[in-house]
Amino acid sequence: MSKCPACGATLIEIDIDQHGQAFTMQSCSGCDTRTWQVDGAPSRLPSVLRSLGDECLPVSPTAI
């Protein structure tokens, strides 16, 4: 298990495979730090959201 670099608590990891890329979000319940990686490299959330695209956005009931 991975440990938070800020506080040492155990990190929760969520993996998403999308568009041939591996996205990983690490979250610390101890200090509320969240980090993202794309294919193992650190990434910032805006870049992750752009990479995932519209497929991850909820569909508005008015759009149907």
Steps between C-alpha positions, in 0.01 A plus 500: 500500500615850420549760770418871479819704460342786698374318812594131469143365499401218264385619157186380325561441128241502223608377156323590175599354163374725222611572143796260538636694799513411868375775733559467876360726770657476844306642793605542863225499762751625756580838344262509198786509247412371151739431216457366146728295277463419131691191389705525820605863453372779730225709345282794601123462523412740211721295267341174620150637441593615147647155426190319624278727295124527492448127565543558875259790524146425619227529241249775571137379490421796273763381249314176433 
